[in-house]
């Protein structure tokens, strides 16, 4: 009997997750496929963790924390259930499918009793922890600006996992404004003058334009004037960006974690970006970048005062970076500088750059192996390895590997177009 072989297939629509399969390889032609059990998500625990972690991010960036809203939570939960029951992804619901409560987040929130249709929704799939879900969404620039919105102050979080296929998970975040819902509850309708419509669940209500604008400004003025992400002195920042729908970098399967700056329009009438630059820990400018604004964004999702810098190559693990921005605000030249650090594993990270690399690892100890992308499309594909090893993906270019036993002193693994050569030894 040959050794049991593991096969890992990366999920195409996930941010930092993978589907894991076990393939039993016997001398006969027939093969028995066993699906390795995925972890069970502790839903209520992860919902609480999600709120705490998201608020840590918002407060760190200079925004007010979000409070939990039961109506939004019900809407988010309903959509999470719909996604799992129908084995699908995205914001849209089909009225002919099980669990339908509204085509989009605004309708689903109204269905759950929320009084305004002005709702922002973020979704991630195939994650198993709140941190993994939110980190992935913060790497995706359009979803990031949803979490960092100036107007919101409440959120509902819904998480669901497949009962039979535990690899299927949905994390749904619906966000809104308490003050805006309140004016819809009071039914402050007017009959003449300037007004805003299609704001409330009751479509017949017309909200006085001045009242509407003043209501929106209440939360904006509670936030900082300028929001940076990663924020100043932030640590544990992922170094890479992979996928988003729609995709701001459609030609790239892997690139660097985007840097963003947004301006609070309660304090600014005009912003002109002069320069937006990123530097490494040796103060060398990273020049291979793209800067987007609302005019140059290929998907036209960025707002007027939102700017994003994309490093076209991955950032390094456990490294410090420095950002310098020069802009003209309301006719005056301004500068902003800040720094952040990418995730550090507190242990060596082995770089696999060619087929000739050979590494010594100790039995029972976790080792991190990083496969630097050799092109803008270079991410790890399928992987076969002996049962004496335990391998998990950290991201689509990095794995964690543990040798559980010494069945062989040396093992070679083919990963994509590279080979990982391991010498396994007992710890002295």
Buried (B, 14 or more C-beta within 10 A) or exposed (E): EEEBBBBBEBBEEBBBBBBBBBEBBEEEEEEEEEEEEBEEBBBEEBBBBBBEBBBEBBEBBBBBBBEEBEBBBBBBBBBBBBBBBBEBBEBEBEEEEEBBBBEBBBBBBBBBEBBBBBBBBBBBBBBBBBBBBBBBBBBBBBBBBBBBBBBBBBBBBBBBBBEEEBBBBBBBBBBBBBBBBEBBEEEBBBEEEEBBEEBBBEEEBBBBEEBBEEBBBBBBEEBBBBBBBBBBEBEEBBBBBBBBEEBBBEEBBBBBBBBBBBBBBBBBEEBEBEEBBBBBEEEEEBEEBBBBBEEEBEBEBBBEBBBBBBBBBBBBBBBBBBBBBBBEBEEEEEEBEBBBBBBEBEEEBBBBEEEEBEBEBBBEEBBBBBBBBEEBEBBBEEBEBBBBBEBEBBBBBBBBBBBEEEEEEEBEBEBBEBBBBBEBBEEE
